[in-house]
Amino acid sequence: MSSRYDRAITVFSPDGHLFQVEYALEAVRKGTTAVGVRGKDVLVLGVEKKSTTKLQEARTVRKICKIDAHICLAFAGLTADARVLVDLTRMESQRHRLSLEDPPTVDYIVRYMANRLQKYTQSGGVRPFGTSTLVIGFNADGTPRLYATDPSGTFSEWKANAIGRNSKLVLEFLEKRYPEDIEQSMEDSQEQAIRLTVRALLEVVESSHKNIEVAVMTREKGLVMLDENQIEAMVKSIEDEKNESEQGQSQSAQ
């Protein structure tokens, strides 16, 4: 039935589907995994790094993009579509600063992105953006925010979320492992958020620091990208902890 109703973005199928939007969501599900975690005073984004060829400059392949000094996003899906959306959002952020002489709130930026995405689901001669995003940032009062958007123009706020390939599996892991006190304790919040992000990625990514990219945002320091040595140490610590747990379980079973 879909072949009769997926020729135009503005045509609904009899059972209420917009197939072009569903195809865009499928493009997101085939993209590399991205994870976002919110802590008391920290926000963390982790992405599965796309493999590059020997002669390709790795710095030109980025899944984490800075929108403003206090806002950043990670995306899954079509990279070219995400690049256009990021450029449009950056310009809107600058327009807001020039017009109102204040930085935009995270909510404002997310609503702008969602409105732009939704516009491309009901206009003739265009197609939906094949990308979903995880948007992090701090509002003026220091409140951390984590939002997710999808190609339909829907957005919502989260404590932790995942998009891209195997996102359902990662989200189930986050639901089980997200510590309720992570937004209460300021001392351990950053360490907990980074560790949870890396552990979630390791559920679906090959256990190697070379396949993971992590960005940490705090109000004081802004956005900081963890280097390979820091990620490698974190991965090794998590693997050692997992091995000790497995050994303990095997010994208790005996």
C-alpha angles and dihedrals in degrees: 000000000000093000090066095053107032097074094088130034093220097057120095121208116235091259092054102261128141098205096192089059090049090050089053090052088051089054088055091050089056092052127097117281122265127186131194127192129184122208135177096280102356141070123201132195122189126183138183106248115233112236114251130204121251094259097042121103104240092203090068092060105074131162095178116070131183114228099178137343090279102029131068137164143198122206142199126201132035110013095205091054091048091051091056092047092048092051092049091049093048090053091049090051091053091047089054091052093048095046101041101020089229131098114255119254119246089246091055093052093047092049090050091051093046092050090050091049093047092050089063092057097062106034125095120239095028137083132219121269108262094219141089124200142205108211122197131181149129125256121221092268091056096255112149117228133194120188135174127208131187136195093269091065094252118141134180139170121250143185089215132351144165134211135185131035115007090002091145091058092047092047090053088052091050092049090054098041104034104117113226091215094055090097093046106051114064093186098063100022097098095046092046094048094049092045093048091049094051093044091051091052092048088060090071105014127076109266098258133111088221090069096053134074121189131190123191123197125194129168093241101045101025117210118356124180113214113233124233094260093056092048092046091053091049093049091048091049092051093047092049090050091049092049092050090050092050092048091050091051093048091050093049090049090055 
